[in-house]
Amino acid sequence: MGRKKGTTGRRGKRRSIRYEAVEEPAAERRDAYKLGAPPSIMLRKLALVEALDRLAAQLGAHARAGTVEVLVIHGRGANSPGGVPVLGPAVRQWCDEHPGLVARWREAPARWGGPGAIVVELRRT
């Protein structure tokens, strides 16, 4: 199969008949759906103990830095053994058990991960 007419073969360029090609930075295209999202902690595909250790360390660092909200991405758990989520419930329970660090948490909006993430509001230290 050949190339389509009018394509340059370069990613990141949009062509138009009337206007010059416009370069879109890759980071802006990839993260456009996360506009306004707080800093994030990625826990997907980690073992439970490793994920909770990373959560504690990074939430503590964010609290010391004065961050108010953090997006914790734990995944939906669709590939967990038996299809039962492991990280999501454990992360929520961990947040409930650490009221000195976590003021409250809520499920993330759909554009930030929906049921696969939570937004954690940290206590000021």
Secondary structure, 3 states (H helix, E strand, C coil): CCCCCCCCCCCCEECCCCCCCEECCHHHHHCHHHCCCCCEEECCCCCHHHHHHHHHHHHHHHHHHCCCEEEEECCCCCCCHHHCCCHHHHHHHHHHHCCCCEEEEEECCHHHCHHHEEEEEECCC
